[in-house]
Amino acid sequence: MISSQEQIHPNHFAEPLLSWYDASKREMPWRDCGDPYRIWVSEIMLQQTRVDQATPYFHRFLGHFPTLEALATANRHEVLMAWEGLGYYSRARNLHDAAKTVLSKHGGVFPQTYHEIRALKGIGPYTAAAVASIAFGLPHAVMDGNVIRVLSRYFGIQEDVSLPATKAQIQQLADGLLDTARPGDFNQAVMELGATVCTPKSPLCAGCPLSTGCVAYKTGKTAELPFKAPKKKIPHHQIVVGICVDDEDRILIALRPEDKMLGGLWEFPGGKVEAGESRKEALIRELKEELGVEVMPGLRLCEVKHAYTHFKITLNAWICRIKTGEPEPRPKASKKLRWITSSELTEYPFPKANRKVTEALQTWLENRRKA
Ligand code: SF4
């Protein structure tokens, strides 16, 4: 590490940064509102999503739940429907649970200390520092990908920034630089600089308020920093799902258990193709395991590719019939099963990959009706 907070006078960092922020900050619907509920929702949405992507969802979510009380008293299904499309659904479930906690434990008033905020479900050190500083002016420095990029370049940090020890050093630097008179603006300014000027590729150093003190800029290392050791290859799974259709054209959907990934969302039953299996063999096996019935795969409806954080999938969906004489399907791996009509598909929250399947299914059913 090249420098430390003792060697950089905070005013040489915070002052030009805040002047730049005051003149250049982007408008955002949650910015400068002072409302902890809106700030909290926006911070949760922005954890995995860019500002331009999150903004329409923010408006939609706030349209459904304009206050913390409205969110706390909504049912899970409504919350997941309002979140649908944003992905990482544990964020929505935690937001909902935390809103209930605020209502029951804090009388509906958002807690105003860092530790009480941090204790809410789904709130880690980053979100607690962001809400505490932006909504309540508390002196807590945030550290996210933007902050890591700006500070690792500014200080010329050569160590792998994905290591906990390097992150701890960067957090210390951020704490030392924080402008305690304007902590919320300082935090937003570093993140804004990272998002708009100190970008991952081709940073706009000539227009950067920190260029005079920036080690990476002065030593021509902006393309090399922040340093991250190469990642392992992301696994790629082949997934098969069956769309069981009955004689009345109703479709079978399954509710994922709350404690599993994508918990609380609905899906078509199915699973992973094992080594040595054909996709159809995997489909028949998975549906037998999940529903306790044997199915006959018919038309292959569609193929969907989707990337999650730690793996990728290619999902193939088949229209299926349950074999004559089989018992009623039972929810062996899911929380519950439901037969629904095609027009009801939009009333259930599905993960993104399954939503693409429902769209292909609706087009197929439409064409079949017209034929
Ligand atoms: S001078 Fe360039 S590398 Fe340094 S902080 Fe500014 S934009 Fe980032």
Boltz pocket constraint, residues with backbone or C-beta under 6 A from the ligand:
constraints:
  - pocket:
      binder: B
      contacts: [[A, 149], [A, 150], [A, 153], [A, 154], [A, 197], [A, 198], [A, 199], [A, 203], [A, 204], [A, 205], [A, 206], [A, 208], [A, 209], [A, 210], [A, 211], [A, 214], [A, 215], [A, 216], [A, 217], [A, 222]]
      max_distance: 6.0
